[in-house]
Amino acid sequence: MVNEIIWDRRVPSMGGSTRSFSSVHDNIGFFVKETKYYFDIDAVRIPYDEETKKARTRSIFVGKKWLEMGYNPKDIWSVARIHAQDPERTDHPTQKPLEILARMVLASSPKNGIVLDPFMGSGSTAVASILNCRNYIGFEINKKYCQLAEDRIKEAENNLFNCSNINKALDKSAVGMREPLNTQATLLE
Ligand SMILES: C[S@@+](CC[C@H](N)C(=O)[O-])C[C@H]1O[C@@H](n2cnc3c(N)ncnc32)[C@H](O)[C@@H]1O
């Protein structure tokens, strides 16, 4: 295991407990098979805001690569869980935000690489893969969720090619350079 990442969901799912500290995090394991594993930190850097950039205008900071490229994410990821009114929201009880999955996909797979999610749920991993020019393979045992995933996948592909609703997870530079997807969503019976 390379990292244990804490996903801080910011708001507890069930309103919180008054008899203990409310649980507001999930654990994400970053595992590798070999010591020479793929990892692209530059793909997931977080841009500095304008205020921070301005505050670093002293000559020693001018032209510093990291100031332009942004900072590297740490092992605590603070991303709000998907609220009921969120446009991303589907009818899956444990749907994960695209922002979380896009970071995993971008850091750990190359463009046109293949991402595997054996527990697809609402298809968030597939959507994050499509929007970031990766292929994917996924499995989902529940027919209803499998259909949900397929609908989201179609929508993501339409949005990508129409450019009508480009998601924040989309790597814009890759639009138009993308090779045909070799996608697969499988229903396990
Ligand atoms: C935690 S949810 C995944 C949520 C998903 N990441 C998302 O954002 O929507 C796990 C999913 O795995 C599915 N599942 C459970 N056992 C499975 C199995 N043996 N094969 C395939 N899918 C399975 C469940 O039906 C559930 O939808």
The ligand as an SDF file (V2000), in Angstrom:
LIG
                    3D

 27 29  0  0  0  0  0  0  0  0999 V2000
  -20.1310    1.1930   -3.1330 C   0  0  0  0  0  0  0  0  0  0  0  0
  -21.1160    0.8380   -4.5370 S   0  0  0  0  0  0  0  0  0  0  0  0
  -20.1920    1.6010   -5.8220 C   0  0  0  0  0  0  0  0  0  0  0  0
  -20.5690    3.0430   -6.0070 C   0  0  0  0  0  0  0  0  0  0  0  0
  -19.9060    3.6540   -7.1960 C   0  0  0  0  0  0  0  0  0  0  0  0
  -18.4930    3.9100   -6.9490 N   0  0  0  0  0  0  0  0  0  0  0  0
  -20.6140    4.9460   -7.5920 C   0  0  0  0  0  0  0  0  0  0  0  0
  -20.0070    6.0310   -7.5270 O   0  0  0  0  0  0  0  0  0  0  0  0
  -21.7950    4.8700   -7.9350 O   0  0  0  0  0  0  0  0  0  0  0  0
  -20.7800   -0.8710   -4.8140 C   0  0  0  0  0  0  0  0  0  0  0  0
  -21.5960   -1.4900   -5.9330 C   0  0  0  0  0  0  0  0  0  0  0  0
  -21.0870   -2.8180   -6.1420 O   0  0  0  0  0  0  0  0  0  0  0  0
  -22.1640   -3.6480   -6.5130 C   0  0  0  0  0  0  0  0  0  0  0  0
  -21.7610   -5.0450   -6.2350 N   0  0  0  0  0  0  0  0  0  0  0  0
  -21.7430   -5.6930   -5.0500 C   0  0  0  0  0  0  0  0  0  0  0  0
  -21.2640   -6.9540   -5.1960 N   0  0  0  0  0  0  0  0  0  0  0  0
  -20.9560   -7.0970   -6.5080 C   0  0  0  0  0  0  0  0  0  0  0  0
  -20.4040   -8.1550   -7.2680 C   0  0  0  0  0  0  0  0  0  0  0  0
  -20.0940   -9.3290   -6.7200 N   0  0  0  0  0  0  0  0  0  0  0  0
  -20.1960   -7.9560   -8.5840 N   0  0  0  0  0  0  0  0  0  0  0  0
  -20.5080   -6.7890   -9.1650 C   0  0  0  0  0  0  0  0  0  0  0  0
  -21.0540   -5.7190   -8.4940 N   0  0  0  0  0  0  0  0  0  0  0  0
  -21.2680   -5.8850   -7.1770 C   0  0  0  0  0  0  0  0  0  0  0  0
  -23.3360   -3.1470   -5.6920 C   0  0  0  0  0  0  0  0  0  0  0  0
  -24.5740   -3.4750   -6.3030 O   0  0  0  0  0  0  0  0  0  0  0  0
  -23.0650   -1.6250   -5.6460 C   0  0  0  0  0  0  0  0  0  0  0  0
  -23.8160   -0.9500   -6.6380 O   0  0  0  0  0  0  0  0  0  0  0  0
  1  2  1  0
  2  3  1  0
  2 10  1  0
  3  4  1  0
  4  5  1  0
  5  6  1  0
  5  7  1  0
  7  8  2  0
  7  9  1  0
 10 11  1  0
 11 12  1  0
 11 26  1  0
 12 13  1  0
 13 14  1  0
 13 24  1  0
 14 15  1  0
 14 23  1  0
 15 16  2  0
 16 17  1  0
 17 18  1  0
 17 23  2  0
 18 19  1  0
 18 20  2  0
 20 21  1  0
 21 22  2  0
 22 23  1  0
 24 25  1  0
 24 26  1  0
 26 27  1  0
M  CHG  2   2   1   9  -1
M  END
$$$$
